Amino acid sequence: MAEIVNDDIVKWDLVDIVLILSLTFGLTSLCFWGLEWIIDLFFQFDYLRLIKPLLLNLIQALLLAGITLFLVLNKYGVSLKEFGLKNENFVTNLKYGALSGTIICLIIVILNNFLYGLVFNLFGVEAPAQQVVYNLLNSQNILIFLVQSAIIIIIAPITEEIFFRGFLYPYCKSKFGKSKGLILNGALFGLAHFSLWVFLPTFLGGVILAWLYDKTNSLYSSIIAHGVWNLLVVIVIYIVWYLDVI
């Protein structure tokens, strides 16, 4: 079978995308209510309440990637290599990934500071922290901080790239062409963060990650870039949180 991202061979359709998202959010909601029930039943487990957001984030991420891969492998018979999970040139993927992740992070930091400053100066409104940043800054201890960081740096890049770049981007590209596909994929990635304040930066990040996947024809390069991007953000947050710089 030809390579999916390069030859625009996409078997899945919009129904499959909706199915993946519906199952992911539906099953995550069931897990949420299940954890609430356990916490209410065993109210003495206060630690469980502290780590509930971590568990839900982890469950949602694993469901998103797991359901996507199950559909791709079993319904359509696409191999992991054909899907983009191949690493035939590790040095190239690492080079492009590390460089792109650093560039994305720098763009977002500069753009965020500019937009936040502009909005504050014009309207006197202070932008709220993104939920993931808020969670890290309010970590109860170093263990919770490290676990959250591991999810952000390792789990999220893998699972999000499998769905957004491996599954969603080829569909967008096949329907609208490369340029519009990159823009649509970035827009959907930005919307998925559920925050108007971070839409533009995450949109640009999504476009760059999709472009990187298209250029290298390997999800590993976009996974590395996504991980480096998140790693740099976590390092800055750690300096602020643990070392109490600000």
C-alpha positions as CSV (number, residue, x, y, z in Angstrom):
1,M,0.0,0.0,0.0
2,A,1.2,3.5,-0.8
3,E,2.2,6.0,1.9
4,I,-0.9,7.7,3.2
5,V,0.3,11.3,3.8
6,N,2.3,11.6,0.6
7,D,-0.2,10.0,-1.8
8,D,-3.4,11.2,-0.2
9,I,-4.7,7.6,0.1
10,V,-7.2,8.0,3.0
11,K,-9.8,5.3,3.6
12,W,-11.4,6.8,6.6
13,D,-14.1,9.5,6.5
14,L,-15.8,12.1,8.6
15,V,-18.0,9.5,10.2
16,D,-14.9,7.8,11.6
17,I,-13.6,11.0,13.0
18,V,-16.8,11.8,14.7
19,L,-16.9,8.2,16.0
20,I,-13.4,8.5,17.5
21,L,-14.2,11.8,19.3
22,S,-17.6,10.6,20.5
23,L,-16.2,7.4,22.0
24,T,-13.2,9.2,23.5
25,F,-15.3,11.9,25.3
26,G,-18.1,9.4,26.1
27,L,-15.8,6.9,27.8
28,T,-13.8,9.6,29.5
29,S,-17.1,11.0,30.9
30,L,-18.0,7.5,32.2
31,C,-14.6,7.3,33.9
32,F,-15.2,10.8,35.4
33,W,-18.4,9.7,37.0
34,G,-16.8,6.4,38.1
35,L,-14.0,8.2,39.9
36,E,-16.6,10.6,41.5
37,W,-18.5,7.6,42.8
38,I,-15.3,6.0,44.2
39,I,-14.3,9.2,45.8
40,D,-17.7,9.6,47.4
41,L,-17.8,6.0,48.5
42,F,-14.3,6.1,50.0
43,F,-14.2,9.7,51.0
44,Q,-11.1,9.1,53.2
45,F,-9.0,8.8,50.0
46,D,-8.3,12.5,49.6
47,Y,-5.2,11.7,47.5
48,L,-7.5,10.2,44.9
49,R,-9.3,13.5,44.6
50,L,-5.9,15.3,44.1
51,I,-4.9,13.0,41.2
52,K,-8.3,12.7,39.6
53,P,-7.5,15.3,36.9
54,L,-4.3,13.4,36.1
55,L,-6.1,10.1,35.7
56,L,-8.8,11.7,33.5
57,N,-6.2,13.4,31.3
58,L,-4.3,10.2,30.9
59,I,-7.4,8.1,30.2
60,Q,-8.6,10.6,27.6
61,A,-5.2,10.7,25.9
62,L,-4.9,6.9,25.7
63,L,-8.5,6.5,24.5
64,L,-8.0,9.0,21.7
65,A,-4.9,7.2,20.4
66,G,-6.1,3.7,21.2
67,I,-9.4,4.1,19.4
68,T,-7.8,5.7,16.4
69,L,-5.2,3.0,16.0
70,F,-7.8,0.2,16.5
71,L,-9.9,1.7,13.7
72,V,-7.0,2.2,11.4
73,L,-5.4,-1.3,12.0
74,N,-8.6,-3.4,12.2
75,K,-11.2,-1.7,10.1
76,Y,-9.0,-0.5,7.3
77,G,-6.0,-2.8,7.5
78,V,-3.5,0.0,7.5
79,S,-0.1,-1.0,9.0
80,L,1.6,1.2,11.6
81,K,4.3,1.9,9.0
82,E,1.8,3.0,6.4
83,F,0.1,5.1,9.0
84,G,3.3,7.1,9.6
85,L,4.7,5.3,12.6
86,K,8.0,4.5,11.0
87,N,11.5,5.7,11.8
88,E,13.7,4.8,8.9
89,N,15.8,7.9,9.3
90,F,16.1,8.6,13.1
91,V,18.7,11.4,12.7
92,T,16.6,13.3,10.3
93,N,13.4,12.9,12.4
94,L,15.3,13.9,15.5
95,K,16.9,17.0,13.8
96,Y,13.7,18.2,12.3
97,G,11.7,17.4,15.4
98,A,14.0,19.2,17.9
99,L,14.4,22.2,15.7
100,S,10.7,22.5,14.9
101,G,9.7,22.1,18.5
102,T,12.0,24.8,19.6
103,I,10.8,27.2,16.9
104,I,7.1,26.5,17.8
105,C,7.8,27.2,21.4
106,L,9.6,30.5,20.6
107,I,6.8,31.6,18.3
108,I,4.2,30.8,20.9
109,V,6.0,32.5,23.7
110,I,6.6,35.7,21.7
111,L,3.0,35.7,20.3
112,N,1.4,35.0,23.6
113,N,3.3,37.8,25.3
114,F,2.4,40.2,22.5
115,L,-1.3,39.2,22.5
116,Y,-1.7,39.2,26.2
117,G,0.0,42.6,26.5
118,L,-2.1,44.0,23.7
119,V,-5.4,42.9,25.2
120,F,-4.4,44.1,28.7
121,N,-3.3,47.5,27.4
122,L,-6.5,47.9,25.2
123,F,-9.1,46.5,27.5
124,G,-7.5,46.0,30.9
125,V,-8.2,42.3,30.8
126,E,-5.7,39.9,32.1
127,A,-5.6,36.6,30.2
128,P,-6.2,33.5,32.3
129,A,-3.6,30.8,32.4
130,Q,-4.2,27.7,30.2
131,Q,-5.6,24.8,32.2
132,V,-2.5,22.7,31.8
133,V,-0.3,25.6,33.0
134,Y,-2.7,26.3,35.9
135,N,-2.6,22.6,37.0
136,L,1.2,22.5,37.0
137,L,1.5,25.8,38.9
138,N,-0.9,24.4,41.5
139,S,0.7,21.0,41.9
140,Q,0.5,19.8,45.5
141,N,4.0,18.3,45.5
142,I,6.9,17.5,43.3
143,L,5.6,14.0,42.5
144,I,2.3,15.3,41.1
145,F,4.3,17.9,39.1
146,L,6.5,15.2,37.6
147,V,3.6,12.9,36.7
148,Q,1.7,15.8,35.1
149,S,4.9,16.8,33.2
150,A,5.4,13.2,32.0
151,I,1.8,13.2,30.6
152,I,2.4,16.6,28.9
153,I,5.9,15.8,27.5
154,I,5.5,12.1,26.6
155,I,1.9,10.9,26.5
156,A,0.2,13.9,25.0
157,P,2.6,14.3,22.0
158,I,2.3,10.7,21.1
159,T,-1.5,10.4,21.4
160,E,-2.3,13.8,20.0
161,E,0.0,13.3,17.0
162,I,-1.5,9.9,16.2
163,F,-5.0,11.5,16.0
164,F,-4.4,15.1,14.7
165,R,-1.5,14.5,12.3
166,G,-1.7,10.8,11.6
167,F,-5.5,10.5,11.2
168,L,-7.0,13.9,10.9
169,Y,-4.5,15.7,8.7
170,P,-4.4,13.1,5.8
171,Y,-8.2,13.4,5.7
172,C,-8.1,17.2,5.6
173,K,-5.4,17.1,2.9
174,S,-7.3,14.6,0.8
175,K,-10.5,16.7,0.9
176,F,-9.1,20.2,0.6
177,G,-5.5,19.9,-0.7
178,K,-2.3,20.5,1.1
179,S,-2.4,24.2,1.9
180,K,-6.1,24.2,3.1
181,G,-5.5,20.9,4.8
182,L,-2.7,22.4,6.8
183,I,-4.8,25.4,7.8
184,L,-7.8,23.3,8.7
185,N,-5.8,20.8,10.7
186,G,-4.2,23.7,12.6
187,A,-7.6,25.3,13.3
188,L,-9.0,22.1,14.6
189,F,-6.0,21.6,16.8
190,G,-6.4,25.1,18.2
191,L,-10.1,24.6,18.8
192,A,-9.4,21.3,20.6
193,H,-7.6,23.3,23.4
194,F,-11.0,25.0,24.3
195,S,-9.5,28.4,24.9
196,L,-9.8,31.5,22.8
197,W,-6.6,32.9,24.5
198,V,-4.4,30.1,23.1
199,F,-6.2,29.4,19.8
200,L,-3.9,31.4,17.6
201,P,-0.6,30.0,19.1
202,T,-1.8,26.4,19.0
203,F,-3.2,26.9,15.5
204,L,0.2,27.9,14.3
205,G,1.8,25.1,16.2
206,G,-0.7,22.6,14.6
207,V,0.1,23.9,11.1
208,I,3.9,23.5,11.7
209,L,3.4,20.0,13.1
210,A,1.3,19.0,10.1
211,W,3.8,20.5,7.7
212,L,6.6,18.6,9.5
213,Y,4.7,15.3,9.2
214,D,4.0,16.0,5.5
215,K,7.7,16.8,4.8
216,T,9.2,13.8,6.7
217,N,6.3,11.4,6.1
218,S,6.9,10.2,9.6
219,L,4.9,10.8,12.8
220,Y,8.0,10.4,14.8
221,S,9.3,13.8,13.7
222,S,6.0,15.6,14.7
223,I,5.9,13.6,18.0
224,I,9.5,14.7,18.8
225,A,8.6,18.3,17.9
226,H,5.5,18.3,20.0
227,G,7.4,16.8,22.9
228,V,10.2,19.3,22.7
229,W,7.7,22.2,22.5
230,N,5.9,20.9,25.7
231,L,9.2,20.1,27.4
232,L,10.4,23.7,27.0
233,V,7.1,25.0,28.4
234,V,7.3,22.7,31.4
235,I,10.9,23.8,32.1
236,V,9.8,27.4,32.3
237,I,6.8,26.5,34.5
238,Y,9.1,24.5,36.8
239,I,11.4,27.5,37.2
240,V,8.4,29.6,38.1
241,W,6.7,27.0,40.3
242,Y,9.5,25.2,42.1
243,L,12.2,27.8,42.2
244,D,9.7,30.6,42.9
245,V,11.4,32.9,40.5
246,I,8.4,35.1,40.0
